[in-house]
């Protein structure tokens, strides 16, 4: 995990790939954290794909340090 606070907009939506790059983790690791409830995600109604809010990314990062 990156030691630098992710530069995100709190209300923006980030894809799995974007979230992994911001946090410096692998997508399988992100999936494992999501399944354990350590980071919450939403699902886009139009595509059915997961997204992570910037506020959730920051909250997760802060708890991890």
MMTF fields as JSON, N, C-alpha, C and O atoms, coordinates in Angstrom:
{
  "mmtfVersion": "1.0.0",
  "mmtfProducer": "UNKNOWN",
  "numBonds": 259,
  "numAtoms": 260,
  "numGroups": 65,
  "numChains": 1,
  "numModels": 1,
  "chainsPerModel": [1],
  "groupsPerChain": [65],
  "chainIdList": ["A"],
  "bondAtomList": [4, 2, 8, 6, 12, 10, 16, 14, 20, 18, 24, 22, 28, 26, 32, 30, 36, 34, 40, 38, 44, 42, 48, 46, 52, 50, 56, 54, 60, 58, 64, 62, 68, 66, 72, 70, 76, 74, 80, 78, 84, 82, 88, 86, 92, 90, 96, 94, 100, 98, 104, 102, 108, 106, 112, 110, 116, 114, 120, 118, 124, 122, 128, 126, 132, 130, 136, 134, 140, 138, 144, 142, 148, 146, 152, 150, 156, 154, 160, 158, 164, 162, 168, 166, 172, 170, 176, 174, 180, 178, 184, 182, 188, 186, 192, 190, 196, 194, 200, 198, 204, 202, 208, 206, 212, 210, 216, 214, 220, 218, 224, 222, 228, 226, 232, 230, 236, 234, 240, 238, 244, 242, 248, 246, 252, 250, 256, 254],
  "bondOrderList": [1, 1, 1, 1, 1, 1, 1, 1, 1, 1, 1, 1, 1, 1, 1, 1, 1, 1, 1, 1, 1, 1, 1, 1, 1, 1, 1, 1, 1, 1, 1, 1, 1, 1, 1, 1, 1, 1, 1, 1, 1, 1, 1, 1, 1, 1, 1, 1, 1, 1, 1, 1, 1, 1, 1, 1, 1, 1, 1, 1, 1, 1, 1, 1],
  "groupList": [{"groupName": "UNK", "atomNameList": ["N", "CA", "C", "O"], "elementList": ["N", "C", "C", "O"], "formalChargeList": [0, 0, 0, 0], "bondAtomList": [1, 0, 2, 1, 3, 2], "bondOrderList": [1, 1, 2], "singleLetterCode": "X", "chemCompType": "L-PEPTIDE LINKING"}],
  "groupTypeList": [0, 0, 0, 0, 0, 0, 0, 0, 0, 0, 0, 0, 0, 0, 0, 0, 0, 0, 0, 0, 0, 0, 0, 0, 0, 0, 0, 0, 0, 0, 0, 0, 0, 0, 0, 0, 0, 0, 0, 0, 0, 0, 0, 0, 0, 0, 0, 0, 0, 0, 0, 0, 0, 0, 0, 0, 0, 0, 0, 0, 0, 0, 0, 0, 0],
  "groupIdList": [1, 2, 3, 4, 5, 6, 7, 8, 9, 10, 11, 12, 13, 14, 15, 16, 17, 18, 19, 20, 21, 22, 23, 24, 25, 26, 27, 28, 29, 30, 31, 32, 33, 34, 35, 36, 37, 38, 39, 40, 41, 42, 43, 44, 45, 46, 47, 48, 49, 50, 51, 52, 53, 54, 55, 56, 57, 58, 59, 60, 61, 62, 63, 64, 65],
  "secStructList": [7, 7, 1, 1, 7, 7, 7, 7, 7, 6, 6, 7, 3, 3, 7, 2, 2, 2, 2, 2, 2, 2, 2, 6, 7, 7, 2, 2, 2, 2, 2, 2, 2, 2, 2, 6, 6, 1, 1, 7, 7, 3, 3, 7, 6, 6, 6, 7, 7, 3, 3, 3, 3, 2, 2, 2, 2, 2, 2, 2, 2, 2, 2, 2, 7],
  "xCoordList": [0.841, 0.0, 0.888, 1.938, 0.45, 1.226, 1.258, 0.278, 2.37, 2.494, 2.043, 1.941, 1.773, 1.321, -0.199, -0.809, -0.806, -2.264, -2.762, -2.262, -3.749, -4.279, -4.91, -5.627, -4.633, -5.193, -6.505, -6.509, -7.623, -8.932, -9.919, -9.737, -10.959, -12.087, -13.071, -13.397, -13.544, -14.359, -15.626, -16.038, -16.25, -17.52, -17.374, -18.366, -16.143, -15.931, -15.971, -15.693, -16.324, -16.358, -15.118, -14.722, -14.501, -13.279, -13.477, -14.067, -12.981, -13.091, -12.154, -11.367, -12.249, -11.372, -9.912, -9.063, -9.624, -8.249, -7.727, -6.601, -8.534, -8.113, -7.867, -6.891, -8.756, -8.627, -7.352, -6.639, -7.064, -5.847, -4.601, -3.648, -4.597, -3.445, -3.266, -2.144, -4.383, -4.316, -3.79, -3.041, -4.183, -3.777, -2.48, -1.856, -2.079, -0.859, -1.022, -0.108, -2.192, -2.454, -2.965, -3.377, -2.934, -3.419, -4.939, -5.516, -5.579, -7.048, -7.578, -8.68, -6.826, -7.266, -7.255, -8.115, -6.283, -6.206, -7.388, -8.0, -7.709, -8.86, -10.142, -10.986, -10.287, -11.463, -11.569, -12.656, -10.45, -10.433, -10.846, -11.616, -10.341, -10.717, -12.208, -12.875, -12.722, -14.138, -15.023, -16.05, -14.625, -15.396, -15.416, -16.405, -14.321, -14.247, -14.946, -15.093, -15.381, -16.081, -15.176, -15.634, -13.89, -12.952, -13.055, -12.662, -13.584, -13.826, -15.151, -15.403, -15.984, -17.3, -17.249, -16.435, -18.13, -18.209, -19.67, -20.573, -19.874, -21.201, -21.189, -20.142, -22.374, -22.483, -23.202, -24.291, -22.587, -23.193, -24.448, -24.418, -25.534, -26.806, -26.752, -27.351, -26.045, -26.03, -25.183, -25.514, -24.084, -23.17, -23.069, -22.622, -23.472, -23.361, -21.951, -21.669, -21.061, -19.673, -19.5, -20.217, -18.536, -18.241, -17.526, -16.802, -17.754, -17.001, -16.737, -17.439, -15.73, -15.358, -15.379, -14.8, -16.041, -16.063, -14.717, -14.051, -14.333, -13.091, -13.057, -12.01, -14.196, -14.261, -13.985, -13.349, -14.452, -14.198, -12.725, -12.146, -12.135, -10.72, -9.871, -8.969, -10.162, -9.409, -9.627, -8.678, -10.863, -11.171, -10.416, -9.846, -10.421, -9.706, -8.209, -7.58, -7.633, -6.21, -5.826, -4.804, -6.642, -6.353, -6.42, -5.621, -7.346, -7.449, -6.287, -5.905, -5.733, -4.64, -3.323, -2.39, -3.218, -1.978, -2.205, -1.3],
  "yCoordList": [-1.169, 0.0, 1.236, 1.27, 2.232, 3.458, 4.228, 4.234, 4.866, 5.654, 7.092, 7.86, 7.458, 8.797, 8.817, 7.941, 9.817, 9.917, 10.048, 10.883, 9.225, 9.291, 10.659, 11.217, 11.173, 12.453, 12.173, 11.884, 12.26, 11.956, 13.066, 13.817, 13.159, 14.033, 13.188, 12.075, 13.687, 12.902, 12.338, 11.234, 13.059, 12.609, 11.911, 11.473, 11.805, 11.156, 9.637, 9.078, 8.993, 7.533, 7.035, 7.578, 5.974, 5.417, 3.941, 3.208, 3.515, 2.109, 1.265, 1.792, -0.032, -0.954, -0.667, -0.585, -0.517, -0.269, 1.044, 1.101, 2.089, 3.389, 3.32, 3.876, 2.636, 2.502, 1.756, 2.146, 0.687, -0.087, 0.757, 0.679, 1.553, 2.411, 3.457, 3.732, 4.044, 5.062, 4.497, 5.164, 3.272, 2.654, 1.853, 1.532, 1.533, 0.762, -0.695, -1.292, -1.27, -2.668, -3.404, -2.779, -4.719, -5.554, -5.66, -5.53, -5.894, -5.982, -7.125, -7.022, -8.216, -9.314, -8.9, -9.318, -8.082, -7.57, -6.649, -6.724, -5.788, -4.899, -5.709, -5.39, -6.729, -7.59, -8.255, -8.346, -8.712, -9.363, -8.372, -8.724, -7.145, -6.121, -5.79, -5.6, -5.725, -5.416, -6.53, -6.255, -7.786, -8.92, -8.932, -9.336, -8.489, -8.428, -7.2, -7.074, -6.285, -5.085, -3.954, -3.005, -4.044, -2.991, -1.761, -0.668, -1.925, -0.802, -1.065, -2.161, -0.039, -0.188, 0.238, 1.074, -0.35, -0.014, 0.122, -0.318, 0.737, 0.839, 0.097, -0.344, -0.034, -0.694, 0.247, 0.737, 0.49, 1.378, 0.713, -0.444, 1.457, 0.923, 0.616, -0.357, 1.431, 1.262, 0.074, -0.578, -0.202, -1.255, -2.436, -3.513, -2.25, -3.306, -3.471, -4.458, -2.528, -2.614, -1.893, -0.944, -2.369, -1.778, -0.44, -0.222, 0.449, 1.696, 2.009, 1.526, 2.81, 3.218, 4.74, 5.403, 5.289, 6.736, 7.198, 6.477, 8.401, 8.967, 9.016, 8.787, 9.312, 9.37, 8.009, 7.933, 6.929, 5.58, 5.2, 4.546, 5.611, 5.33, 5.996, 5.373, 7.269, 7.982, 7.377, 7.222, 7.038, 6.448, 5.13, 4.871, 4.308, 3.036, 3.262, 2.601, 4.193, 4.489, 4.967, 4.546, 5.843, 6.382, 5.298, 5.313, 4.364, 3.267, 2.292, 1.638, 2.203, 1.259, 1.762, 0.976, 3.052, 3.598, 3.889, 4.363],
  "zCoordList": [0.0, 0.0, 0.0, 0.642, -0.723, -0.841, 0.477, 1.222, 0.756, 1.976, 1.766, 2.722, 0.52, 0.181, 0.107, -0.506, 0.731, 0.713, -0.724, -1.478, -1.113, -2.479, -2.772, -1.942, -3.943, -4.373, -5.096, -6.292, -4.369, -4.93, -4.607, -3.649, -5.415, -5.11, -4.316, -4.73, -3.196, -2.27, -2.891, -2.535, -3.804, -4.374, -5.719, -6.302, -6.217, -7.513, -7.377, -6.316, -8.477, -8.534, -9.257, -10.288, -8.69, -9.249, -9.548, -8.754, -10.693, -11.083, -10.228, -9.442, -10.388, -9.668, -10.019, -9.131, -11.304, -11.759, -11.179, -10.684, -11.239, -10.71, -9.203, -8.7, -8.493, -7.043, -6.686, -5.762, -7.413, -7.159, -7.393, -6.618, -8.442, -8.719, -7.626, -7.201, -7.168, -6.122, -4.808, -4.095, -4.491, -3.224, -3.337, -2.325, -4.559, -4.764, -4.358, -3.788, -4.654, -4.321, -5.56, -6.537, -5.511, -6.604, -6.526, -5.446, -7.651, -7.688, -6.841, -6.302, -6.708, -5.847, -4.377, -3.602, -4.0, -2.642, -2.368, -1.302, -3.316, -3.169, -3.023, -2.186, -3.815, -3.741, -2.372, -1.802, -1.854, -0.541, 0.555, 1.448, 0.49, 1.464, 1.365, 2.382, 0.147, -0.053, 0.509, 1.131, 0.291, 0.811, 2.335, 2.946, 2.944, 4.403, 4.969, 6.185, 4.087, 4.524, 4.965, 5.6, 4.636, 5.029, 4.139, 4.548, 2.917, 2.015, 1.306, 0.804, 1.278, 0.656, -0.804, -1.196, -1.597, -3.016, -3.415, -2.704, -4.558, -5.151, -6.471, -6.946, -7.057, -8.361, -9.312, -9.016, -10.445, -11.447, -12.016, -12.438, -12.018, -12.5, -13.996, -14.453, -14.746, -16.201, -16.669, -17.659, -15.949, -16.399, -15.439, -15.833, -14.202, -13.211, -12.664, -11.984, -12.946, -12.48, -11.148, -10.833, -10.382, -9.081, -9.26, -10.231, -8.291, -8.22, -6.751, -5.863, -6.515, -5.168, -5.113, -5.973, -4.111, -3.933, -3.386, -2.643, -3.765, -3.263, -1.747, -1.143, -1.124, 0.338, 0.958, 2.009, 0.329, 0.834, 0.674, 1.541, -0.432, -0.664, 0.411, 0.971, 0.7, 1.728, 3.107, 3.875, 3.423, 4.719, 4.901, 5.961, 3.861, 3.909, 4.091, 4.917, 3.325, 3.408, 4.811, 5.353, 5.396, 6.725, 7.792, 8.728, 7.674, 8.646, 8.523, 9.493, 7.329, 7.093, 7.648, 7.81, 7.946, 8.485, 9.897, 10.583]
}
